[in-house]
Amino acid sequence: MIMKQLLIGNAAVARGLYEAGCSVISSYPGTPSTEITEFAAKNDEIYCEWAPNEKVAMEVSFGASLHGVRSCCAMKHVGLNVAADPLFTLSYTGVNGGLVICVADDPGMHSSQNEQDSRHYAIGAKVPMLEPADSSEAYEFAKAAFELSEKYDTPVLLRMCTRIAHSQSIVETGERGEVKNIPYEKNGEKYIMMPGNAKKRHPVVEERTKKLTELAENCAFNKIEMNGSEIGIITSGTCYQYVKEVFGDSVSVYKLGMVNPLPEKSLRGFAASVKKLYVVEELDPIIENHCKALGLSVEGKSMFSMLGEFSQETVAEAFGHEKPGTYENKTPIPVRPPMMCAGCPHRGMYYVLSKNHITVLGDIGCYTLGAQAPLFALDSTLCMGASVSGLHGFNKAGGSESEAKSVCVIGDSTFMHSGVTGLINIAYNGSNSTVIILDNSITGMTGHQQNPTTGYNIKGDPAGKIDLESLCRAVGINRIRVVDPYDLEACEKALREELAANEPSVIISRRPCVLLKYVKPKTPLVVDREKCKGCKKCMKFGCPAISMHNGKAAIDKTLCVGCEVCVQLCGFGAIGNGGNE
C-alpha cells in the first residue's frame, strides 16, 4: 500500500533500506547520520546495532553481505575516514548481497571538526556514489542502491548532507519487498585480498567503472531539465534545490543524482546546448574539475566559495539576482554559544584541571565544550581517540616535566571507539601519562545512544557491558581510580597523586549524564543574598543556572539540578538548600 509521509531525509533513507529488504545495519552514531540507524531499528525485520566504531560497522556489513543478505552501515563524513581501510578493499572484493554505505557530510560544520567532501572517497575507492536532493530521492536512492550494488558487484555510497538529512519533504512509501538471500560460495580469488588475487581484481574494478560511467550517461539518477539555451547549470543534492528556488524554470539544469562516476557524453551534449555553463556545488570543485577535464568552458568556484554551506541567498548573490525576500528581526538577540548543561558531570573535573593550570589534550564529544569560557580547559581536539595517543606523543617530547602537568580527557564512548588503542600504546611504549575517562554512561553528543560500556543495545535491551576498570587493567595499566566529578576535593586529590606517580595511570570520572531519564535531579539550590559577597567565584565554572543580579549571585530553579558543585566553591556559605533568595 502506497502511503504519503512527511519524512526527514534520514528517516526516508531508513524507510528505503527497509523496503529494499535490508537485513543487517551496523553503524556508529555521528551527526548528521545518526537517525538513519535509529529509524531503521524500529523495524524488527532488520538487525540493527551500534558498533564500537565505523571501521567495525563497515566490516560487519561486509560480513553480512558475504553471507548473501542486503546490508548497510551509516556514518558521518569523518567516520568514513575511520572506515576507509575496508572501503578501498571492498571495492576490489565486491559484494555478494547488496551493500550500501550511507555517509553524511556536514557543510558549514554544524557539528563537526571539519567539512571534508566525501565524494573524494568515491573517486579514490572507485565505487559509485548517489546523492539525493530531497527526502523522496533519499528514499528512492536507498532502494536503488541495493539493485546497483548487486548488479555491478560493488558497495554503493549514498551521500547525504546535513540539510537533506534533517529537512522534511513528502515521500510516497510502500511495503517491504521480498528479497531472496544470495547463497554464499567460497571464492578465494574474489574475497581473499592477497597481492596475487588483488592484482586480478584491480582490472575488474576498472572495467566496472567503465560500465558505471556508461550507466551515468542515461540513468534515472541524472536528469536534464531544458529551459532555453542561454544558461545551463550543472548541480546536485541540496544545491539543486537552491538553484530551482532562485531560477525556477528560467534556466536549463543538469541535475546529477549519481555523482561518481560522472557522465561524459551527456555533459558535453548539455554544454553544447547552452551559451553559458555553470556548476553550483558545495565544498570542493569536483564536478567543475571533471567538466574542465572534458574540455568544457565552465564557471563555478570563481563565483562560489569552497567554504561552508550554500543557501538560496548564496546562489542569488553569485548570479547577481535580487536576494530572496526575508524577514529582518531588528530586536537584538543575545549570543548563545553551545555550553555544557547545568549539572553536567564533566564540569567539576574541568574546573579542577583549569584551576591547576594543567595542559589538557581533548577529544570528540560534548565534553569538547570545556574549551569555552570560563573554563578554557582544553588545549587541543583533533579526532576520535587522538587525545590519548596525542598525550603519549606530547609527553615523549616533553619528558618528565610534561608528564607532571599534562593529561588527556576522553568520553566513555569515544574511548571504546578508538581511545583504547592509544592506551595500549601508552602501556606498551611507556610514558607516565594520565588518562582521564569522562564516563557519563552514554554517548552524549549525538543524542544518547548506547555504547559497549552502558550494558544496553540499540533497542534498549540488556547487552554485554565492558568494565572500563578491567579493560584498562588488561591492557597494562596498574594505577586506576574512580572519582565522582561532583566531588571537587576528590578530583583534585586524584589528579595530583596520579600526575606525581612514576607510571601510567587512568582516572575514571564517573557520573551519569544529567539528561538521562533515570537520573533524578535534586532540589534546586538557592542563594542567601545576605551571605553572598558578589565575589563571582561561583561563576568561574560556567554553570548556566548561575548568574549575577544586582551584584549578587542568583540560581535559576528551572535549570539547577542540585549537583552542589557551586556549594563547594562558595567561601561564604551563601549557597544551599535554604535561604532568602
C-alpha positions in Angstrom: 0.0 0.0 0.0 1.4 3.4 -1.0 1.3 6.0 1.7 2.4 9.6 1.7 4.5 10.6 4.6 6.4 13.8 5.6 9.9 12.5 6.5 13.3 13.9 7.2 15.9 12.7 4.8 17.4 10.2 7.3 14.0 8.7 8.0 13.5 8.4 4.3 16.8 6.6 3.8 15.8 4.2 6.7 12.4 3.5 5.0 14.1 2.9 1.7 16.6 0.4 3.3 13.7 -1.4 5.0 11.6 -1.7 1.8 14.6 -2.9 -0.2 14.9 -5.9 2.1 17.9 -4.8 4.1 18.6 -7.3 6.8 21.6 -6.0 8.7 22.7 -2.5 9.7 25.8 -1.7 11.7 26.7 1.9 12.4 28.4 4.3 14.8 26.4 7.4 15.7 27.5 10.7 14.2 25.6 13.8 13.4 24.1 14.2 10.8 23.8 10.4 10.0 22.6 9.1 13.4 18.9 8.9 12.7 19.3 6.6 9.7 20.1 3.7 12.0 17.7 4.8 14.8 14.7 4.9 12.5 15.8 1.6 10.9 16.0 0.0 14.3 12.2 0.4 14.7 11.7 -2.4 12.2 12.1 -5.8 13.7 12.9 -7.3 10.3 16.2 -5.5 10.3 19.0 -6.4 12.7 20.5 -3.1 13.9 23.4 -2.4 16.1 25.7 0.3 17.3 29.3 -0.8 16.6 32.3 0.5 18.6 33.5 2.5 15.6 32.8 3.0 11.8 35.5 0.5 10.7 33.9 -2.2 12.7 30.5 -1.2 11.3 31.6 -1.5 7.7 33.3 -4.8 8.3 30.1 -6.2 10.0 28.2 -5.0 6.9 30.7 -6.7 4.6 30.3 -10.0 6.6 26.5 -9.8 6.3 26.9 -9.1 2.5 29.3 -12.0 2.2 26.7 -14.3 3.7 24.2 -13.1 1.0 21.9 -10.6 2.7 21.4 -7.0 2.0 23.3 -4.9 4.5 24.2 -1.3 5.3 26.3 0.9 7.5 25.9 4.6 8.2 28.3 7.2 9.5 29.2 10.9 9.2 31.9 12.2 6.9 34.8 11.9 9.4 33.6 8.4 10.3 34.3 7.4 6.7 38.0 8.3 7.4 37.9 5.6 10.1 36.3 3.1 7.7 38.5 4.0 4.7 40.6 0.9 5.2 37.9 -1.7 4.5 36.2 0.6 1.9 39.1 0.7 -0.5 39.5 -3.1 -0.4 35.7 -3.7 -0.6 35.9 -2.0 -3.9 38.2 -4.9 -5.0 36.3 -7.7 -3.4 32.9 -6.5 -4.5 29.8 -7.9 -2.7 27.5 -10.9 -2.5 24.4 -9.4 -1.1 23.9 -5.7 -1.8 25.9 -3.4 0.5 25.0 0.3 0.9 27.3 2.8 2.8 25.5 5.9 4.0 27.8 8.8 4.6 26.5 12.2 5.8 28.7 15.3 5.0 28.4 18.4 7.1 29.0 21.6 5.1 29.1 24.5 7.5 30.4 22.3 10.3 27.2 22.4 12.3 28.5 19.5 14.5 31.9 18.5 13.1 35.6 19.3 13.3 36.0 19.7 9.5 33.9 19.9 6.4 35.5 17.4 4.1 33.9 16.3 0.9 33.1 12.5 0.8 33.0 12.5 -3.0 36.8 12.2 -2.9 36.3 8.8 -1.2 34.0 7.6 -4.0 36.6 8.7 -6.6 39.5 7.2 -4.7 37.9 3.9 -3.9 36.3 3.8 -7.4 32.8 3.0 -6.2 29.5 4.6 -7.3 28.0 7.3 -5.2 24.4 8.6 -5.3 23.4 11.9 -3.9 19.7 12.7 -3.2 18.3 16.2 -3.4 15.3 15.7 -1.0 13.7 13.1 1.2 11.8 11.5 -1.7 15.1 10.9 -3.6 16.8 9.7 -0.4 14.1 7.0 -0.1 14.3 6.0 -3.8 18.1 6.1 -4.0 18.4 4.0 -0.9 16.3 1.3 -2.6 18.0 1.7 -5.9 21.5 1.5 -4.3 21.0 -2.2 -3.5 20.0 -3.0 -7.1 23.1 -1.1 -8.3 25.3 -2.9 -5.7 24.2 -6.4 -6.7 24.1 -5.7 -10.5 27.6 -4.2 -10.6 29.1 -6.2 -7.8 30.1 -3.2 -5.8 29.5 -1.4 -2.5 27.5 1.8 -3.1 28.0 5.1 -1.3 24.8 7.1 -0.5 25.9 10.7 0.2 23.7 12.7 2.5 24.4 16.2 3.9 23.1 18.0 6.9 20.4 19.9 5.0 18.9 16.9 3.3 19.3 14.6 6.3 17.4 16.9 8.6 14.9 18.6 6.2 11.4 17.2 5.6 9.6 16.6 2.4 6.8 14.3 1.1 7.7 10.7 0.5 5.4 8.0 -1.1 6.3 4.9 0.8 5.4 1.3 0.0 5.8 -2.1 1.6 8.9 -4.2 2.3 9.8 -6.3 -0.6 10.7 -10.0 -0.5 14.4 -10.4 -1.3 15.9 -13.9 -1.6 19.3 -14.3 0.1 22.1 -15.0 -2.3 23.9 -18.2 -1.3 27.5 -17.8 -0.2 30.0 -19.7 -2.3 33.6 -19.9 -1.3 35.7 -17.8 -3.7 39.2 -17.1 -2.5 40.2 -15.2 -5.7 37.4 -12.8 -5.1 37.4 -12.3 -1.3 40.9 -13.0 -0.2 42.9 -9.9 -1.0 46.4 -11.3 -1.0 48.6 -9.5 -3.6 48.2 -12.2 -6.2 44.4 -12.1 -6.0 44.2 -8.3 -5.6 46.2 -7.8 -8.9 43.5 -9.8 -10.7 40.7 -7.8 -9.1 42.0 -4.4 -10.0 41.2 -4.8 -13.7 37.7 -5.9 -12.6 37.3 -2.6 -10.8 38.5 -0.6 -13.8 36.1 -2.4 -16.1 33.2 -1.9 -13.6 34.0 1.9 -13.6 33.6 2.0 -17.4 30.3 0.2 -17.2 29.1 2.6 -14.5 30.2 5.6 -16.5 28.1 4.3 -19.4 25.2 3.9 -17.0 25.6 7.5 -15.8 25.0 8.8 -19.3 21.3 7.8 -19.3 20.4 6.6 -15.9 17.3 7.8 -14.0 19.5 9.3 -11.3 20.7 12.0 -13.6 18.1 14.4 -15.1 18.3 17.2 -17.7 15.7 20.0 -17.5 15.9 22.0 -20.7 14.5 25.5 -20.3 16.2 27.6 -23.1 19.7 27.8 -24.4 21.0 30.9 -22.6 22.2 29.5 -19.3 22.9 25.9 -18.2 23.6 24.9 -14.6 25.1 21.6 -13.5 24.4 20.8 -9.9 23.5 18.1 -7.4 22.0 17.4 -4.0 20.8 20.3 -1.9 22.3 22.8 -4.4 19.7 21.7 -6.9 17.0 23.0 -4.6 18.7 26.4 -4.2 19.1 26.7 -8.0 15.5 25.9 -8.6 14.3 28.3 -5.9 16.3 31.1 -7.4 15.8 30.4 -11.1 12.6 28.3 -11.2 12.2 27.1 -14.8 14.1 30.1 -16.4 17.4 28.2 -16.9 18.4 24.7 -18.1 19.6 22.4 -15.3 21.6 19.1 -15.4 20.8 17.5 -12.1 23.3 14.8 -11.1 22.0 12.1 -8.8 25.0 9.8 -9.5 28.0 11.9 -8.5 30.5 9.2 -9.1 31.3 8.2 -11.8 30.3 11.3 -13.6 29.0 11.1 -17.2 31.0 12.4 -20.1 29.0 12.4 -23.3 25.8 13.8 -21.8 27.7 16.6 -20.1 29.3 17.5 -23.4 25.9 17.4 -25.0 24.4 19.6 -22.3 27.2 22.1 -22.6 26.8 22.3 -26.4 23.1 23.1 -25.9 23.6 26.3 -23.8 25.6 29.5 -24.4 26.9 29.8 -20.8 27.7 26.9 -18.5 27.9 27.0 -14.7 28.5 24.5 -11.9 26.9 25.0 -8.5 28.3 22.6 -5.8 29.1 22.9 -2.2 32.6 22.3 -0.9 35.2 21.1 -3.5 35.0 21.7 -7.2 34.7 18.0 -8.2 32.0 18.4 -10.8 33.7 21.6 -12.1 37.1 19.9 -12.5 35.5 17.0 -14.2 33.9 19.3 -16.7 37.2 21.2 -17.3 38.9 17.9 -17.8 36.4 17.2 -20.6 37.4 20.5 -22.2 34.3 22.3 -21.3 34.2 26.1 -20.6 32.5 26.4 -17.3 32.4 28.7 -14.3 32.0 27.5 -10.7 34.3 28.3 -7.8 35.2 31.6 -9.4 31.7 32.6 -8.3 31.2 30.4 -5.2 33.2 29.7 -2.1 34.8 26.4 -1.2 33.8 27.1 2.4 30.6 26.3 4.2 27.0 25.6 3.4 25.2 27.4 0.5 21.7 28.8 0.5 19.2 30.4 -1.8 20.8 33.7 -1.0 24.3 32.4 -1.8 23.1 31.4 -5.3 21.1 34.6 -5.9 24.1 36.8 -5.0 26.5 34.8 -7.1 24.4 35.4 -10.2 23.6 39.0 -9.4 20.0 38.3 -8.6 18.0 40.2 -6.0 18.1 38.4 -2.7 15.1 36.4 -1.8 12.7 38.3 0.5 13.4 37.7 4.2 12.1 39.0 7.5 14.6 41.0 9.4 14.4 40.9 13.1 15.7 44.2 14.4 15.5 43.1 18.1 18.9 42.3 19.4 19.3 38.6 20.1 21.8 37.7 22.8 24.7 35.4 21.8 24.0 31.9 23.0 27.1 29.7 22.4 26.7 26.0 23.0 27.7 25.0 26.5 27.7 22.1 28.9 24.3 21.6 30.6 23.6 22.7 34.2 24.8 19.8 36.4 27.0 18.3 33.6 29.3 15.8 35.3 32.3 16.9 33.3 32.2 20.5 34.6 33.7 19.6 38.1 36.7 17.8 36.6 37.3 20.6 34.1 37.2 23.2 36.9 39.9 21.3 38.8 42.0 20.9 35.6 41.7 24.6 34.8 42.4 25.7 38.4 45.6 23.7 38.5 46.8 25.0 35.1 47.0 21.5 33.6 47.6 21.0 29.8 44.7 19.0 28.6 44.5 17.2 25.3 40.8 16.9 24.4 38.7 14.6 22.3 35.5 14.5 20.3 32.3 14.7 22.3 30.0 17.1 24.2 32.9 17.5 26.7 34.8 19.4 23.9 32.7 22.3 25.2 35.1 22.5 28.1 37.3 24.5 25.8 35.0 27.5 26.1 34.8 30.3 28.6 35.1 30.5 31.5 36.9 27.1 31.9 39.2 27.2 28.8 40.2 23.7 29.9 41.3 22.2 26.6 44.5 22.6 24.6 43.7 20.5 21.5 41.0 18.5 19.8 41.8 16.5 16.7 39.8 13.4 16.0 38.2 10.4 17.8 40.7 8.9 20.2 43.5 11.3 19.4 43.7 12.7 22.9 45.2 9.5 24.3 47.7 8.9 21.5 48.5 12.6 21.4 49.2 12.8 25.1 51.7 10.0 24.8 53.5 11.9 22.0 53.3 15.1 23.9 54.9 13.5 26.9 57.5 11.7 25.0 58.6 15.1 23.5 58.4 16.9 26.8 59.7 14.3 29.2 59.1 14.2 33.0 58.3 17.9 33.2 55.4 17.4 30.7 54.2 14.2 32.4 53.8 16.0 35.7 51.4 18.7 34.3 49.6 17.2 31.3 46.6 14.9 30.9 44.1 13.9 28.3 40.3 13.6 28.6 38.1 11.3 26.6 34.5 10.1 26.9 33.4 6.5 27.5 32.0 6.0 24.0 35.0 7.7 22.3 37.3 5.6 24.4 35.7 2.4 23.1 35.7 3.9 19.6 39.4 4.5 19.3 40.9 5.5 22.7 41.8 2.1 23.9 44.4 1.5 21.3 46.1 4.8 22.4 46.1 3.5 25.9 47.7 0.2 24.8 50.4 2.3 23.2 51.0 4.2 26.4 51.3 0.9 28.4 53.5 -0.7 25.7 55.8 2.2 24.9 55.9 3.6 28.4 55.0 7.2 29.1 53.9 8.3 32.5 50.7 9.6 31.1 47.5 10.3 33.0 44.4 9.5 31.0 41.0 10.8 32.3 38.0 8.9 31.0 34.9 11.1 31.4 32.3 8.3 31.9 28.8 9.8 31.7 27.3 6.3 30.9 26.0 7.2 27.4 27.0 8.6 24.0 26.0 12.1 24.8 26.9 14.4 21.9 24.8 12.6 19.2 21.6 12.2 21.4 22.1 9.5 24.0 22.9 6.3 22.0 24.1 3.2 23.9 27.7 2.0 23.6 29.6 -1.0 24.8 30.1 0.4 28.3 26.4 1.0 29.1 25.1 -2.5 29.2 22.3 -2.0 26.7 21.9 -2.3 22.9 20.3 0.0 20.3 16.8 -1.3 21.3 17.4 -0.7 25.0 17.7 -4.5 25.7 20.4 -5.8 28.1 23.7 -6.4 26.4 27.3 -7.2 27.1 28.9 -4.5 29.2 32.6 -3.6 29.1 34.0 -2.8 32.5 36.4 0.1 32.0 38.5 -0.6 35.0 39.1 -4.2 34.0 39.8 -3.2 30.4 42.4 -0.7 31.4 44.0 -3.2 33.7 44.0 -5.8 30.9 46.0 -3.6 28.5 48.7 -3.0 31.1 47.6 0.0 33.3 48.1 -0.8 37.0 47.0 2.6 38.5 43.2 3.0 38.0 40.9 5.0 40.2 37.3 6.2 40.0 36.2 9.6 41.2 32.9 11.5 41.4 33.3 14.7 39.4 30.8 16.4 41.7 33.4 16.0 44.5 36.0 18.7 43.7 38.3 17.7 46.6 38.4 14.1 45.5 39.1 15.1 41.9 41.9 17.4 42.8 43.5 14.7 45.1 43.3 12.1 42.4 44.8 14.4 39.8 47.7 15.4 41.9 48.5 11.9 43.0 48.3 10.4 39.5 50.4 13.1 38.0 53.0 12.6 40.6 53.1 8.8 40.1 56.0 7.3 38.1 53.9 5.2 35.9 50.9 5.5 33.5 47.5 5.9 35.2 43.8 6.2 34.4 41.3 8.3 36.3 37.7 7.4 35.6 35.4 10.4 36.3 32.1 8.6 36.6 28.6 10.1 36.9 25.7 9.6 34.5 24.6 12.4 32.2 22.0 14.6 34.0 19.7 14.3 30.9 19.3 10.5 31.2 15.8 9.5 32.0 16.7 7.6 35.1 18.8 10.4 36.6 16.5 12.3 39.1 17.6 15.9 39.8 17.9 17.0 43.4 16.1 20.1 44.9 17.3 23.2 43.2 19.8 25.3 45.3 19.2 28.9 46.4 21.4 31.8 47.2 21.3 33.6 50.6 21.6 37.2 49.4 22.7 38.4 52.8 25.7 36.0 52.9 26.6 36.5 49.2 29.5 38.9 48.8 29.2 39.1 45.0 32.8 37.7 44.5 31.6 35.7 41.4 33.7 32.6 42.3 30.6 30.5 41.7 30.6 31.9 38.1 34.1 30.5 37.4 33.0 27.0 36.4 30.4 28.1 33.9 27.2 26.7 35.1 24.3 28.2 33.1 22.0 28.0 36.1 24.1 30.7 37.9 24.0 34.4 37.0 24.5 37.7 38.7 21.6 40.0 39.6 22.2 43.4 41.2 25.7 42.4 42.3 24.6 39.1 43.9 24.6 35.5 42.6 21.3 34.0 41.6 20.3 30.4 40.7 17.7 29.6 38.1 15.4 27.0 39.6 14.3 25.7 36.2 18.0 24.8 35.3 19.6 23.8 38.6 19.8 20.0 39.3 21.2 20.4 42.8 24.7 19.0 42.0 26.2 21.2 44.8 29.4 21.8 42.9 28.8 25.5 43.4 28.4 25.0 47.2 32.0 23.7 47.3 33.2 26.9 45.5 31.4 29.4 47.7 33.7 30.5 50.6 30.8 32.3 52.4 28.3 29.5 52.7 25.8 31.6 50.6 24.6 28.7 48.5 22.5 25.8 49.9 19.0 24.3 50.1 17.5 27.2 52.0 18.0 31.0 52.3 16.2 34.1 51.3 16.9 34.4 47.7 
